[in-house]
Amino acid sequence: MRIRNLAIASFAAIALCACSQPKGESTAAGGSLTASSDTTVIDNVVIETIMSRRSVRDYLPQPVGRDTMEVITKCGINAPNGMNRQPWEIRVVDNQELLSAMTQAFVNGDPKRAADSKMTRNMFRNAPTVVFIAAENNSQLDCGLLGENMILAAWSMGIGSCCLGGPVAFLKSDAASGFLKQLDFPEGYELVYAIGFGYPAESPEAKPRDEGKVRFL
């Protein structure tokens, strides 16, 4: 019941977020925006989640419960997508033997990887749970929105994440065709990326963002 209540609260906050409000007006998530001459002070739980979230590349071995992952994936599939086609397929893998087998095949193909001191449990930044996302007919944009929903929902519950491209490139190689088959994506779907989830074993510092890339016309 606690997980369900937390899920409802988290999803409601995300769904009701208003990122632009007139001066002093309350936001839908219960916070407020107060503008001054040169800055905007934001008090909003959704914006706080977005601004505090960092990619985590080291995790505790503690698994993420399936009830919690169900909440996270439900937030994912409620992402906006073109014409509500929902052109994605998701596979949640928390089977440690399967993740270890993938890792061993990866290391066998590149022995130098075995010397990577950071790869102590698996090739997915040691994440105990990995979500694999496949797209239909070049619908990577929709799948990106799905993933963003999941990583923000996860962070709101204290669960870190990291988007993974390198392991996916391996899984799409001939050497890993058996593992890709195990993920059982339907015909017409292509694996585009993965996301590792777990409880953080590190607290990464924020890296600078180039606000000069944003222009108002």
NUTOR-454593 format. One record per residue: residue in one letter; residue number from 1; x, y, z of N, C-alpha, C in turn. Coordinates in steps of 0.05 Angstrom, whole numbers, plus 32768, in hexadecimal, padded with zeros to 4 digits. Atoms other than C-alpha are relative to their C-alpha. Layout:
// NUTOR-454593
ATOM rest  nr   nu   nv   nw  cau  cav  caw   cu   cv   cw
ATOM    A NUM    X    Y    Z    X    Y    Z    X    Y    Z
...
// end
This chain:
// NUTOR-454593
ATOM rest  nr   nu   nv   nw  cau  cav  caw   cu   cv   cw
ATOM    M   1 8011 7FE8 8000 8000 8000 8000 8011 8019 8000
ATOM    R   2 7FEE 7FE8 7FFF 8039 8030 8011 800C 8006 7FE4
ATOM    I   3 7FF5 7FFD 801B 8058 8024 7FCC 7FEC 800C 7FED
ATOM    R   4 8015 7FF6 8012 8016 8030 7FA9 7FFA 801D 8006
ATOM    N   5 8005 7FE4 7FFA 8009 8070 7FCF 8016 8012 7FF7
ATOM    L   6 7FE9 7FF0 8009 804F 8089 7FC0 7FFF 8002 7FE2
ATOM    A   7 8002 7FFF 801D 8045 8076 7F77 7FEC 8015 7FF7
ATOM    I   8 8015 7FED 8007 8004 809D 7F73 8009 801C 8004
ATOM    A   9 7FF7 7FE5 7FFA 8023 80D9 7F94 8015 8009 7FEC
ATOM    S  10 7FEA 7FF8 8013 8061 80D8 7F67 7FF5 8005 7FE4
ATOM    F  11 800A 7FFD 801B 803A 80CE 7F27 7FEF 8019 7FFE
ATOM    A  12 8011 7FE9 8000 8008 8104 7F3A 8011 801A 7FFE
ATOM    A  13 7FEE 7FE9 8000 8041 8135 7F47 800B 8005 7FE4
ATOM    I  14 7FF5 7FFE 801B 8060 8126 7F03 7FEA 8009 7FEC
ATOM    A  15 8015 7FFA 8013 801E 8129 7EDE 7FF6 801D 8003
ATOM    L  16 800B 7FE6 7FFB 8009 816B 7EFE 8014 8017 7FFF
ATOM    C  17 7FEB 7FEC 8000 804B 8190 7EF7 7FFA 8016 7FEC
ATOM    A  18 8002 7FE9 8012 8047 81D6 7EDA 801A 800F 8001
ATOM    C  19 7FE5 7FF5 8000 808C 81EF 7EC6 8000 801E 7FFA
ATOM    S  20 8000 7FE3 8006 8076 8236 7EB4 7FE7 800C 800D
ATOM    Q  21 8016 7FF3 7FF2 804A 8261 7EE1 8006 801E 8003
ATOM    P  22 7FFC 7FE4 7FFB 803F 82AB 7EE9 800C 8005 801C
ATOM    K  23 7FF3 7FF9 7FE7 8063 82CE 7F22 7FED 7FFB 8018
ATOM    G  24 800E 8004 7FE7 804D 82B4 7F66 7FE9 7FED 7FFE
ATOM    E  25 8016 8012 8002 8019 8284 7F4B 8007 7FE4 8009
ATOM    S  26 7FFA 801A 7FF6 8014 8240 7F6C 8002 7FEC 7FE9
ATOM    T  27 7FFE 8014 8015 8029 8204 7F42 7FED 7FE9 8007
ATOM    A  28 8013 8016 7FFC 7FFE 81C7 7F38 800A 7FEB 8014
ATOM    A  29 7FF5 8014 7FED 802E 819C 7F62 8001 800A 801C
ATOM    G  30 8001 7FF6 7FE5 8024 81C8 7F9E 8017 8013 8008
ATOM    G  31 7FEB 7FEE 7FFB 8062 81F3 7F99 7FFA 801C 7FF5
ATOM    S  32 8005 7FE5 800C 806B 823A 7F80 8019 8009 7FF2
ATOM    L  33 7FEA 7FF3 800E 8096 8263 7F52 8000 801D 8008
ATOM    T  34 7FFE 7FE4 7FF8 80AF 82A6 7F6B 8016 800D 7FF0
ATOM    A  35 7FEC 7FF3 8012 80D1 82D3 7F38 800B 8019 800C
ATOM    S  36 7FF4 7FE7 7FF9 8102 830A 7F47 800B 800C 7FE7
ATOM    S  37 7FF6 7FF3 8018 8127 8338 7F17 8013 7FEF 7FF0
ATOM    D  38 7FEC 800F 800F 815D 8306 7F05 8000 7FE2 8006
ATOM    T  39 8000 801D 7FFA 814A 82C1 7F20 7FE4 7FF7 8007
ATOM    T  40 8019 800C 7FF9 8110 8293 7F2C 8004 7FEA 8015
ATOM    V  41 7FFD 8014 7FEB 810A 826D 7F6D 7FE9 7FEC 7FFD
ATOM    I  42 8014 8015 8006 80E5 822B 7F63 7FFD 7FEE 8018
ATOM    D  43 8007 8012 7FEA 80C2 8204 7F99 7FEB 7FED 7FF5
ATOM    N  44 8012 8012 800E 80A5 81C8 7F75 800D 7FE4 8001
ATOM    V  45 7FF5 801A 7FFC 80AF 817E 7F83 8009 7FF3 7FE6
ATOM    V  46 7FF9 800D 8019 80B1 8169 7F3A 801A 800D 7FF5
ATOM    I  47 7FE8 7FF2 800A 80E4 819F 7F26 8018 7FF8 8012
ATOM    E  48 7FEA 8008 7FEF 810E 818D 7F63 800A 7FE4 7FF9
ATOM    T  49 7FF8 801A 8009 810E 8144 7F4C 8011 8001 7FE7
ATOM    I  50 7FF2 7FFD 8019 8124 8158 7F06 801C 800B 8004
ATOM    M  51 7FE6 7FF2 7FFC 815B 8186 7F1E 8014 7FF1 8011
ATOM    S  52 7FEE 800E 7FEE 8177 8157 7F52 8009 7FE5 7FF5
ATOM    R  53 7FFA 801A 800B 8178 8118 7F28 801B 8000 7FF2
ATOM    R  54 7FE6 8003 800D 81BE 8100 7F12 8002 7FE3 7FF7
ATOM    S  55 7FFB 801B 8009 81D5 80C3 7EEB 8011 7FF2 8015
ATOM    V  56 7FF2 8010 7FEC 81EC 808E 7F1D 800E 7FE9 7FF2
ATOM    R  57 7FF0 8015 800D 8224 805F 7F08 800C 7FEC 8015
ATOM    D  58 7FF8 8013 7FEC 822D 8038 7F49 7FE8 7FFB 8012
ATOM    Y  59 8018 8006 7FF2 81F6 8013 7F6D 8005 7FEC 8017
ATOM    L  60 8000 8014 7FEB 81EA 7FEC 7FAD 7FF4 7FE6 7FF4
ATOM    P  61 800A 8019 800B 81DC 7FA2 7FA1 7FE2 7FFB 8006
ATOM    Q  62 801D 8003 7FF9 8196 7FAA 7FC0 7FEE 8002 7FE7
ATOM    P  63 8011 7FFF 8018 8163 7F99 7F8A 7FE9 8014 8003
ATOM    V  64 8018 7FEF 8000 812A 7FC8 7F77 7FE8 7FED 7FFF
ATOM    G  65 8017 8011 7FFF 80E8 7FA7 7F89 7FEF 8002 7FE6
ATOM    R  66 8011 8000 8018 80BA 7F93 7F50 7FE8 8012 8002
ATOM    D  67 8016 7FED 7FFC 8081 7FBB 7F6D 8009 801C 7FF9
ATOM    T  68 7FF5 7FE5 8006 80AD 7FF9 7F69 8005 8003 7FE2
ATOM    M  69 7FFB 7FFE 801D 80C2 7FE9 7F22 7FE6 8001 7FF0
ATOM    E  70 801A 7FFE 800E 8079 7FE0 7F0E 7FF7 801E 8000
ATOM    V  71 8007 7FE3 7FFF 806D 8028 7F26 8011 800F 7FEC
ATOM    I  72 7FED 7FF2 8012 80AA 8040 7EFF 7FF8 7FFB 7FE3
ATOM    T  73 8008 8006 801C 8095 801D 7EBE 7FE5 800C 7FFA
ATOM    K  74 801B 7FF4 8005 804D 8035 7EC6 8004 801E 7FFA
ATOM    C  75 7FFA 7FE4 8007 8068 807C 7EC8 800C 8003 7FE4
ATOM    G  76 7FF4 7FFF 801B 8090 806C 7E8A 7FEC 7FFE 7FEA
ATOM    I  77 8014 8004 8016 8056 8053 7E60 7FEB 8015 7FFF
ATOM    N  78 8012 7FE9 8000 802F 8091 7E73 800D 8018 7FF4
ATOM    A  79 7FF2 7FEA 800E 8061 80BC 7E4D 7FF1 8008 7FE7
ATOM    P  80 800C 7FF8 8019 8048 80E5 7E12 800C 7FF1 7FE9
ATOM    N  81 7FF6 800E 8018 804E 80C2 7DCF 7FED 8005 7FE9
ATOM    G  82 800F 7FF8 8018 8037 80CF 7D88 7FE7 7FEF 7FFB
ATOM    M  83 8019 800D 8006 7FEE 80BE 7D7D 7FF9 7FE8 8012
ATOM    N  84 8004 8015 7FEC 7FEF 8092 7DBB 8006 7FE4 7FF4
ATOM    R  85 7FF9 801A 800B 8011 805B 7D92 800F 7FEE 8014
ATOM    Q  86 7FF0 800E 7FEC 803C 8048 7DCE 8013 7FEC 7FF3
ATOM    P  87 7FEF 8011 8011 8072 802E 7D9F 8019 7FF6 800E
ATOM    W  88 7FEA 800A 7FF0 809D 800F 7DD5 7FFB 7FE4 800A
ATOM    E  89 8001 8019 7FF2 80AC 7FCC 7DF4 8015 8002 8016
ATOM    I  90 7FEF 7FFD 7FE8 80CB 7FC8 7E3A 8005 7FE4 800C
ATOM    R  91 7FFA 8018 7FF2 80EF 7F8F 7E5B 8010 8007 8019
ATOM    V  92 7FF3 7FFA 7FE6 8101 7F94 7EA5 800F 7FE6 8008
ATOM    V  93 7FF0 8017 7FF9 813A 7F65 7EB7 800C 8004 801B
ATOM    D  94 7FF4 8000 7FE6 814A 7F59 7F00 800B 7FE5 8007
ATOM    N  95 7FF4 801B 7FFD 8163 7F12 7EF6 801E 8003 8000
ATOM    Q  96 7FE4 7FFA 7FFE 81AA 7F18 7F0F 8011 7FEC 7FF0
ATOM    E  97 7FF1 8013 8010 81C0 7ED8 7EEC 8000 8008 7FE2
ATOM    L  98 8001 7FF7 801B 81A9 7EF4 7EA9 8012 8018 7FFB
ATOM    L  99 7FEF 7FE9 8003 81CC 7F36 7EB4 801D 7FF8 8002
ATOM    S 100 7FE5 800A 7FFE 820B 7F11 7EC9 8009 7FF1 7FE7
ATOM    A 101 7FFA 800E 8018 8208 7EE5 7E8C 8006 8013 7FE9
ATOM    M 102 7FFC 7FEC 8014 8202 7F21 7E5F 801C 800D 8004
ATOM    T 103 7FE6 7FF3 7FFA 823E 7F40 7E82 8017 7FEE 7FF9
ATOM    Q 104 7FEB 8013 8006 8268 7F01 7E7C 8005 7FFE 7FE2
ATOM    A 105 7FFD 8001 801D 825B 7EFE 7E31 800E 801A 7FF6
ATOM    F 106 7FF4 7FE6 8007 826E 7F48 7E2C 801D 8000 8006
ATOM    V 107 7FE4 8001 7FF8 82AF 7F3D 7E51 800F 7FEC 7FEF
ATOM    N 108 7FF3 8014 8011 82BF 7EFF 7E28 8007 800C 7FE5
ATOM    G 109 7FFB 7FF4 801A 82BA 7F29 7DE9 8015 8017 8002
ATOM    D 110 7FED 7FEA 7FFC 82E7 7F60 7E07 800D 7FFC 801C
ATOM    P 111 7FF4 8007 7FE6 8314 7F44 7E3E 800A 8018 8010
ATOM    K 112 7FF7 7FE8 7FF1 832E 7F89 7E50 7FEA 800A 8013
ATOM    R 113 8016 7FF7 7FEE 82E9 7F97 7E6D 8001 7FF2 801B
ATOM    A 114 7FFE 800F 7FE6 82F7 7F63 7EA3 8010 800F 8014
ATOM    A 115 7FEF 7FF1 7FEE 832A 7F93 7EC0 7FF3 8019 800A
ATOM    D 116 800E 7FE8 7FF7 82F6 7FCA 7EC9 7FF8 7FFD 801D
ATOM    S 117 8005 8003 7FE3 82F6 7FD3 7F14 7FE3 8009 8008
ATOM    K 118 801B 7FF7 7FF9 82B1 7FF4 7F11 7FEB 7FEC 7FF8
ATOM    M 119 8013 8014 8008 8290 7FB8 7EF1 8002 7FE7 8012
ATOM    T 120 7FFD 8015 7FEC 828B 7F8D 7F30 7FEA 7FEC 7FFF
ATOM    R 121 8016 8013 8001 8247 7F6D 7F24 7FF6 7FFC 7FE4
ATOM    N 122 8009 8003 801C 8230 7F7B 7EDD 8008 8018 7FEF
ATOM    M 123 7FF8 7FEC 8013 823B 7FA4 7E9F 7FED 8018 7FFF
ATOM    F 124 8014 7FEB 8000 8200 7FD1 7EAE 8004 8013 8018
ATOM    R 125 7FF8 7FEF 7FEA 8225 7FFC 7EE0 7FF9 7FF4 801B
ATOM    N 126 8006 8010 7FE8 8216 7FC5 7F13 7FE3 8004 8009
ATOM    A 127 801C 7FFC 7FF9 81CC 7FD8 7F13 7FF2 7FE5 8004
ATOM    P 128 800E 8019 7FFC 81A1 7FA1 7F31 7FE8 7FFB 7FEF
ATOM    T 129 8017 8002 8012 8168 7FB0 7F02 8006 800F 7FE7
ATOM    V 130 7FFB 7FF2 801A 816D 7FC1 7EB8 7FE7 7FFF 7FF0
ATOM    V 131 8017 7FFF 8012 8135 7FD8 7E8B 800A 8004 7FE4
ATOM    F 132 7FF9 7FFF 801C 813D 7FCB 7E41 7FE8 800B 7FF0
ATOM    I 133 8016 7FF3 800E 8115 7FF7 7E12 8004 7FFD 7FE1
ATOM    A 134 7FFF 8003 801D 8106 7FE7 7DC9 7FEB 8012 7FF3
ATOM    A 135 8011 7FED 800F 80E7 8016 7D96 7FF5 7FF4 7FE6
ATOM    E 136 800C 8009 8019 80B8 8009 7D5C 8002 8016 7FEB
ATOM    N 137 8000 7FEE 8016 80C4 802A 7D19 800C 801C 8006
ATOM    N 138 7FF2 7FE6 7FFB 80F7 8060 7D2D 7FF1 8012 8013
ATOM    S 139 800F 7FF0 7FEC 80CE 8077 7D69 8011 8006 8018
ATOM    Q 140 7FEE 7FFC 7FE9 810B 8088 7D93 7FF8 8018 8011
ATOM    L 141 8008 7FE9 7FF0 80EE 80CB 7DA8 7FEC 7FF8 8015
ATOM    D 142 8014 8009 7FEC 80B2 80AA 7DC9 800D 7FEF 8015
ATOM    C 143 7FF2 8011 7FED 80E0 8077 7DEA 8011 8011 8013
ATOM    G 144 7FF1 7FEE 7FEF 810B 80B0 7E04 7FEF 800D 8016
ATOM    L 145 8013 7FF5 7FED 80CF 80D0 7E25 7FF8 7FEC 8015
ATOM    L 146 8007 8015 7FED 80BC 808E 7E44 8016 7FFC 8014
ATOM    G 147 7FE9 8004 7FEE 8102 8086 7E61 8003 8017 8014
ATOM    E 148 7FFD 7FE9 7FEE 8103 80CC 7E7E 7FEB 7FFF 8016
ATOM    N 149 8015 8004 7FEB 80C1 80BF 7EA2 8009 7FEC 8015
ATOM    M 150 7FF8 8015 7FEE 80DF 8080 7EC0 8016 8009 8013
ATOM    I 151 7FE9 7FF8 7FEF 8120 809F 7ED9 7FF8 8015 8014
ATOM    L 152 8009 7FEC 7FED 80FD 80DA 7EF9 7FEE 7FF4 8015
ATOM    A 153 8011 800D 7FEC 80C8 80AE 7F1A 8012 7FF0 8013
ATOM    A 154 7FEE 8010 7FEF 8101 8081 7F34 800E 8012 8014
ATOM    W 155 7FF1 7FEE 7FEE 8128 80BC 7F50 7FEE 800B 8016
ATOM    S 156 8012 7FF6 7FEC 80EB 80D6 7F74 7FFC 7FEC 8017
ATOM    M 157 8002 8015 7FEB 80EC 8093 7F9B 801B 7FF8 800A
ATOM    G 158 7FE6 8006 7FF6 8136 8095 7FA9 8010 7FEB 7FF1
ATOM    I 159 7FF3 8015 8011 814A 8066 7F70 8010 800E 7FEA
ATOM    G 160 7FEF 7FF4 8015 8184 807A 7F43 7FFD 7FF1 7FE6
ATOM    S 161 8001 800C 801B 818B 806B 7EF9 8016 800B 7FEF
ATOM    C 162 7FEC 7FF7 8014 81B9 8070 7EBE 7FF8 7FF5 7FE5
ATOM    C 163 8006 8009 801B 81A9 806D 7E74 8019 7FF3 7FF4
ATOM    L 164 7FE9 8010 8009 81D5 8039 7E52 7FFE 7FFB 7FE2
ATOM    G 165 7FFF 8005 801D 81EA 8036 7E09 8014 7FEB 7FF9
ATOM    G 166 7FEB 8013 8007 822A 800D 7E08 7FF7 7FE3 8003
ATOM    P 167 8009 801C 7FFE 820B 7FCC 7E23 7FEC 7FF9 7FEA
ATOM    V 168 8014 8005 8015 81D3 7FD3 7DF0 800E 7FFA 7FE6
ATOM    A 169 7FF1 8005 8019 8205 7FD7 7DB7 800A 7FE3 8000
ATOM    F 170 7FF7 801B 7FFE 8222 7F95 7DD0 7FE9 7FEC 7FFC
ATOM    L 171 8017 8012 8002 81DD 7F74 7DD7 7FF5 7FFE 7FE3
ATOM    K 172 8009 8001 801C 81CF 7F85 7D8E 8014 7FF3 7FEE
ATOM    S 173 7FEB 800D 8010 820F 7F62 7D77 7FF9 7FE3 7FFD
ATOM    D 174 8004 801C 8005 8212 7F1C 7D5C 8007 7FEF 8019
ATOM    A 175 7FF7 8010 7FE8 8236 7F04 7D9C 7FEA 7FFF 8016
ATOM    A 176 8014 7FFF 7FEB 81F9 7F16 7DC6 7FE4 7FFB 7FF6
ATOM    S 177 801A 8004 800D 81C1 7F02 7D97 7FED 7FEF 8012
ATOM    G 178 8010 8011 7FEF 81AA 7ECD 7DC8 7FF2 800F 8017
ATOM    F 179 800B 7FF0 7FEA 81A0 7F00 7E00 7FEA 8012 7FF5
ATOM    L 180 8014 7FEE 800C 817A 7F2F 7DD1 7FE6 7FF0 7FFB
ATOM    K 181 8017 8011 8005 814D 7EF5 7DBF 7FF1 7FFB 801A
ATOM    Q 182 800D 8004 7FE6 813F 7EE9 7E09 7FEF 8017 8008
ATOM    L 183 8010 7FE8 7FFA 8125 7F30 7E0F 7FE5 7FFF 7FF2
ATOM    D 184 8019 8006 800D 80F0 7F1A 7DDE 7FF0 8018 7FF6
ATOM    F 185 800E 7FE9 800B 80E0 7F5B 7DBB 7FF1 7FF7 7FE6
ATOM    P 186 800F 8008 8017 80AB 7F55 7D85 800E 8009 7FE6
ATOM    E 187 7FF5 7FF8 801A 80BD 7F59 7D3B 7FF9 801D 7FFA
ATOM    G 188 8004 7FE4 8006 80C5 7FA1 7D25 8009 8013 8016
ATOM    Y 189 7FF6 7FF0 7FEA 80E1 7FB9 7D68 801E 7FFD 8002
ATOM    E 190 7FE3 8000 7FFE 812A 7FCC 7D71 8008 800B 801C
ATOM    L 191 7FF5 7FF7 7FE6 814F 7FD1 7DB4 800F 801A 7FFB
ATOM    V 192 7FF3 7FE6 8004 8163 801A 7DBA 8011 8009 8018
ATOM    Y 193 7FEF 7FF9 7FE9 817D 8023 7E01 7FF6 7FF1 8018
ATOM    A 194 8007 800C 7FE6 817C 8009 7E48 8004 8014 8016
ATOM    I 195 7FFD 7FEF 7FE8 8176 8029 7E8C 8005 7FED 8018
ATOM    G 196 7FFB 800E 7FE7 8196 800E 7ECB 7FF3 800E 8017
ATOM    F 197 800D 7FF5 7FE8 8170 8017 7F0C 800A 7FF3 8019
ATOM    G 198 7FF7 800B 7FE6 8186 800E 7F54 8003 8016 8014
ATOM    Y 199 7FFC 7FEC 7FEB 8192 802F 7F96 801D 800A 7FFF
ATOM    P 200 7FE5 7FF4 8005 81CE 805F 7F8F 8014 7FF8 8016
ATOM    A 201 7FEA 8004 7FEE 8211 804E 7FAD 8014 8018 7FFD
ATOM    E 202 7FF0 7FE8 8004 822B 8093 7F9A 7FED 8018 7FFE
ATOM    S 203 800F 7FE7 8002 8214 80DC 7F99 800E 8012 7FED
ATOM    P 204 7FF2 7FF0 8014 822C 80FB 7F58 7FFA 801E 8002
ATOM    E 205 8004 7FE3 8001 8236 8146 7F55 7FF4 8008 7FE6
ATOM    A 206 800B 7FF6 8019 8210 816E 7F22 8015 800B 7FEE
ATOM    K 207 7FEE 7FF6 8014 8235 817E 7EE2 7FF4 8019 7FF4
ATOM    P 208 800B 7FE7 800B 822F 81C4 7EC4 7FEF 7FFC 7FE7
ATOM    R 209 8010 8000 8019 81FA 81D0 7E8F 8003 801A 7FF2
ATOM    D 210 7FFC 7FE8 8011 8203 8201 7E56 7FE5 800D 7FFA
ATOM    E 211 8019 7FF2 8004 81C8 8230 7E5D 8000 8012 7FE7
ATOM    G 212 7FFE 7FF0 8018 81E2 8256 7E21 7FF4 7FF2 7FE7
ATOM    K 213 800C 800F 8016 81C5 821F 7DF5 7FE1 8004 7FFF
ATOM    V 214 801D 7FFA 8000 817F 8238 7E07 7FFC 801D 7FF8
ATOM    R 215 8006 7FE5 8009 8164 8274 7DE2 7FE2 8005 7FFF
ATOM    F 216 801C 7FF8 8003 8122 8299 7DE5 7FFE 8012 7FE8
ATOM    L 217 8003 7FF0 8018 810B 82B6 7DA3 7FE5 800E 8000
// end
